[in-house]
Amino acid sequence: MNAVTIFVHGFNGNADSTDHLIHGAQKNGWAQKMLVVKIKNDGAMDFDGELDQQVANPMVQVLFENNRAPERRQVSWMHQLLIKLRQSFGVEQYNGVGHSLGSNVLVNLAIKFGKDSRLPALKKLVTIAGPFNGLHGFLSQDTVKDVMTKSWEPNKRTHHFKKIVRNRHLFPKGAEVLNVIGSVDGILNNDVYVAVDSARAVGYLLDGVAAKVSELMVIGPDGYHCELNRSQNVSREINQFLWDEKYIAQDFKLINSYRADKVYQLAPEELNWAN
């Protein structure tokens, strides 16, 4: 069994938050959904399904009964789940895919418990629209070109972000990260819920610690916070990143969902049309 891929929804999320990504991976033959774990408010877990050792790329969907629980509690629940997956199912490696707050949970989990030998090793991590630095930067009007040439370091830092930066050295050094961010035209520089500046901050957090941090920016209709996890273009990029051994993630890739027939890998001087 290869690395188990775990999908985690965001604040107020549910199965629909990750169903599209899971179904897309399964439909295209990349992986197979094997297990749904429902975590109750007291931390008890209900397991629906099994992890078959014969399945190459099994997927696990995590659902929180209390989908508005504080981030620290969700991190604690996920910590216990990972211990369980290793002890009871023999999982030695895992990938994480998080949407919105689920991204924060997976990053904080990896940092807080990065040295816990009871956990399987983190192989790859996909973060989608994570509010890593709160709502700071929500009113920024940077162009795509600005984003490409700008440092990942946020202009201002929340207290929580400062705290996790101090502990970033605990993040598993062999793990690769794909960070997906969205920007909706005409609504300043954000995906309507999360600022581009905040979503990009995970790059600053993990640069030089993770094996590699790659950035995928989506502009246009698919850049909306609740469309990033439903976009076929995004799903394709995630599938390749997680399971295609020949795929090499670019440092920065742009998807303009107004031109859905194309995926852009452009140099800054080629981005005048996106301003």
C-alpha positions in Angstrom: 0.0 0.0 0.0 1.3 3.4 -1.0 0.8 6.6 1.0 -2.8 7.0 2.2 -4.3 10.3 1.1 -6.4 12.0 3.7 -9.0 14.7 2.8 -10.0 17.3 5.4 -12.8 19.8 4.9 -12.8 23.4 6.3 -14.8 25.4 8.8 -18.6 24.6 8.5 -17.7 22.1 5.7 -19.0 18.6 5.1 -18.6 15.7 2.7 -19.4 17.9 -0.3 -16.3 20.0 0.5 -14.0 17.1 -0.6 -16.3 14.8 -2.6 -15.5 16.5 -5.9 -11.8 16.0 -5.5 -12.2 12.4 -4.3 -14.6 11.5 -7.1 -12.3 13.2 -9.7 -9.3 11.2 -8.6 -11.3 7.9 -8.6 -13.0 8.6 -11.9 -9.7 9.2 -13.6 -8.1 6.1 -12.1 -5.6 7.8 -9.8 -6.8 6.5 -6.5 -9.7 4.8 -4.7 -11.8 5.9 -1.8 -11.6 3.2 0.9 -12.5 4.8 4.2 -14.7 7.5 5.7 -13.9 8.6 9.2 -16.5 10.5 11.2 -15.0 12.2 14.2 -17.5 13.1 16.9 -17.3 16.1 19.2 -15.9 14.0 22.0 -13.1 12.7 19.7 -14.7 9.2 19.2 -14.3 7.9 15.7 -16.7 6.0 13.4 -14.9 4.1 10.6 -16.9 3.2 7.5 -14.9 1.0 5.2 -11.5 -0.7 5.2 -8.0 0.0 4.0 -7.2 -2.8 1.5 -3.4 -3.5 1.3 -3.9 -4.4 -2.4 -5.2 -0.9 -3.3 -2.3 1.2 -4.6 -3.5 4.7 -3.6 -6.3 4.5 -1.0 -8.1 7.7 0.0 -9.6 8.5 3.4 -12.3 11.2 3.8 -12.4 12.8 7.3 -15.7 14.4 8.5 -16.0 16.4 11.7 -19.3 16.1 13.5 -18.6 19.6 14.9 -17.5 21.3 11.8 -17.1 24.6 13.6 -14.7 23.3 16.3 -11.6 25.3 17.0 -8.6 24.6 14.9 -6.6 23.3 17.9 -9.3 20.7 18.6 -9.4 19.5 15.0 -5.5 19.2 15.1 -5.8 17.1 18.2 -8.5 14.8 16.6 -6.3 14.4 13.5 -3.3 13.5 15.6 -5.3 10.7 17.2 -6.6 9.6 13.8 -3.1 9.3 12.4 -1.9 7.3 15.4 -4.9 5.0 14.8 -4.3 4.6 11.1 -0.7 3.5 11.7 -1.5 1.2 14.7 -4.6 -0.4 13.4 -4.2 -0.3 9.6 -0.5 -0.3 9.1 -0.3 3.1 7.4 3.4 4.1 7.1 3.0 7.2 4.9 0.2 9.7 4.2 -0.6 12.6 1.9 -2.9 15.4 3.1 -5.4 17.4 1.2 -7.1 20.3 3.0 -9.6 22.9 1.9 -9.8 26.2 3.7 -9.4 25.7 7.5 -8.6 22.0 6.7 -5.4 23.3 5.1 -4.4 25.0 8.4 -5.3 21.9 10.4 -3.0 19.7 8.3 -0.1 22.2 8.3 -0.4 22.8 12.1 -0.7 19.1 12.6 2.5 18.4 10.7 4.4 21.1 12.6 3.1 20.3 16.1 3.5 16.6 15.8 6.3 16.4 13.2 8.6 14.5 15.6 6.0 12.1 16.9 7.2 8.7 15.8 3.8 7.1 16.4 2.5 8.9 13.3 2.9 7.8 9.6 5.4 10.0 7.7 4.0 12.9 5.7 4.8 12.5 2.0 2.9 15.2 0.2 0.6 18.0 1.3 -2.0 20.0 -0.8 -3.4 23.1 0.8 -6.4 24.8 -0.9 -7.4 28.4 0.1 -6.0 28.2 3.6 -6.3 31.4 5.7 -2.9 30.9 7.1 -2.4 34.5 8.2 -6.1 35.2 9.1 -7.7 38.0 7.1 -4.7 40.2 6.8 -4.1 41.5 3.3 -7.8 41.1 2.3 -7.9 44.6 0.7 -4.7 44.2 -1.4 -5.1 44.9 -5.1 -1.9 43.2 -6.3 -2.0 42.0 -9.9 -1.0 38.4 -10.9 2.3 39.8 -12.0 2.7 41.4 -8.5 2.0 38.1 -6.9 4.6 36.3 -9.0 7.3 38.8 -8.2 6.4 39.3 -4.5 7.9 37.5 -1.5 5.7 35.0 0.3 6.2 36.9 3.5 3.0 38.6 4.6 2.9 42.3 5.3 1.5 41.8 8.7 1.4 38.7 10.9 -1.3 37.4 13.2 -0.3 36.2 16.7 -1.0 32.6 15.6 1.1 32.9 12.5 4.0 34.2 14.5 3.7 31.3 16.8 3.8 28.6 14.1 6.6 30.4 12.3 8.7 29.9 15.4 8.1 26.1 15.2 8.3 25.6 11.5 11.5 23.7 11.8 9.5 20.8 13.1 7.7 20.3 9.7 8.7 17.1 8.1 11.6 18.0 5.8 11.0 15.4 3.2 7.4 16.5 2.4 6.5 18.3 -0.7 3.7 21.0 -0.7 1.3 22.3 -3.4 -0.5 25.4 -2.3 -3.6 26.4 -4.3 -4.8 30.0 -4.1 -7.7 31.8 -5.7 -8.5 35.3 -6.9 -11.8 36.4 -8.2 -11.8 39.3 -10.7 -13.3 42.5 -9.5 -13.4 41.7 -5.8 -9.9 42.9 -4.8 -7.2 40.4 -4.2 -9.0 37.5 -2.6 -11.2 34.5 -3.2 -14.1 36.3 -1.5 -13.3 34.6 1.8 -9.5 34.4 2.0 -6.9 37.0 0.9 -4.3 35.9 -1.6 -1.7 37.3 0.8 -2.9 35.1 3.6 -3.2 32.0 1.4 0.3 32.5 0.1 1.8 32.9 3.6 2.2 29.1 3.9 5.0 29.5 1.3 6.9 31.8 3.7 6.1 29.4 6.6 7.5 26.3 4.9 10.1 27.6 2.4 13.4 26.1 3.2 11.8 23.5 5.5 9.6 21.4 3.2 11.4 19.6 0.4 9.6 21.9 -2.1 6.7 24.4 -2.1 4.9 24.9 -5.3 2.1 27.5 -6.0 -1.0 27.1 -8.1 -3.0 30.3 -8.6 -6.5 30.3 -10.1 -8.1 33.4 -11.4 -11.6 33.9 -12.6 -14.8 32.0 -11.7 -12.8 28.9 -10.5 -10.8 31.1 -8.2 -13.8 31.5 -5.9 -13.2 30.0 -2.4 -15.9 27.3 -2.8 -15.1 26.5 -6.4 -11.4 25.8 -6.0 -12.2 22.4 -4.5 -14.7 21.7 -7.4 -12.6 22.8 -10.4 -11.7 20.1 -12.8 -8.5 22.0 -13.6 -7.5 22.1 -10.0 -8.4 18.5 -9.5 -6.2 17.5 -12.4 -3.2 19.4 -11.0 -3.7 17.9 -7.6 -4.0 14.3 -9.0 -0.8 14.7 -11.0 1.1 16.2 -8.0 0.0 13.4 -5.7 0.2 10.3 -7.9 2.0 10.9 -11.1 5.6 9.9 -10.4 6.8 11.6 -13.6 5.1 15.0 -12.8 7.4 17.8 -11.7 5.5 20.6 -10.0 6.3 24.1 -11.2 7.3 26.8 -8.7 4.4 28.8 -9.9 1.5 27.9 -12.3 -1.5 30.0 -13.3 -4.9 28.8 -14.3 -7.1 31.4 -15.9 -10.6 29.9 -15.7 -12.0 32.4 -18.2 -9.9 30.3 -20.7 -10.9 26.9 -19.4 -9.3 25.1 -22.4 -5.7 26.1 -21.3 -3.5 25.9 -18.3 -0.9 28.7 -18.2 2.7 28.4 -17.1 3.9 32.0 -17.8 6.8 34.3 -17.1 5.9 37.6 -15.5 6.2 39.6 -18.7 3.6 37.4 -20.4 0.9 38.3 -17.9 -0.3 41.7 -19.1 -3.7 40.2 -20.1 -4.2 39.1 -16.5 -3.8 42.5 -14.9 
